[in-house]
Amino acid sequence: MGIEKTEQLLNKFDYKFEKKNNKIIVKSDYAQRIIIDFSDPEKVKITDRLVGWNFLTGLIEMSIKNATLYNFIGAIIMTFLFVYMDLEYSGLNLVFFFLAFIIWVLSLDNILPSQSGKPETDFNKLG
């Protein structure tokens, strides 16, 4: 599929995007960007980025996959930290903070681009 046809489909489904050289950058909700690179005529490369202030990484720019992985690693570190602090200082009850953080990490599956309110589109079936 060529860059012109992709632009037509994005316009048809009312996506916000910008074209830079041989790339189309689709702007999604929650500071997400999908980059469609047409530089190689043999294949189209599609990547994602979280940019600006976003709910997963703050101001750090990275892919959604890496953000989910870092949040999971953070949850494991926080688990050990909360367990240590709970055992060391029995007066503190940090279980609620821990549960809130775990719910945050587990709910990331519900906030990915396919859930951003736009219909999922199989571009190959559109011909």
Rosetta blueprint (number, residue, H / E / L):
1 M L
2 G L
3 I H
4 E H
5 K H
6 T H
7 E H
8 Q H
9 L H
10 L H
11 N H
12 K H
13 F L
14 D L
15 Y L
16 K E
17 F E
18 E E
19 K E
20 K E
21 N L
22 N L
23 K E
24 I E
25 I E
26 V E
27 K E
28 S E
29 D L
30 Y L
31 A L
32 Q E
33 R E
34 I E
35 I E
36 I E
37 D E
38 F L
39 S L
40 D L
41 P L
42 E L
43 K L
44 V L
45 K E
46 I E
47 T E
48 D E
49 R E
50 L E
51 V L
52 G L
53 W L
54 N E
55 F L
56 L L
57 T L
58 G E
59 L L
60 I L
61 E L
62 M E
63 S L
64 I H
65 K H
66 N H
67 A H
68 T H
69 L H
70 Y H
71 N H
72 F H
73 I H
74 G H
75 A H
76 I H
77 I H
78 M H
79 T H
80 F H
81 L H
82 F H
83 V H
84 Y H
85 M H
86 D H
87 L H
88 E H
89 Y L
90 S L
91 G L
92 L L
93 N L
94 L L
95 V H
96 F H
97 F H
98 F H
99 L H
100 A H
101 F H
102 I H
103 I H
104 W H
105 V H
106 L H
107 S H
108 L H
109 D H
110 N H
111 I H
112 L L
113 P H
114 S H
115 Q H
116 S L
117 G L
118 K L
119 P L
120 E L
121 T L
122 D L
123 F L
124 N L
125 K L
126 L L
127 G L
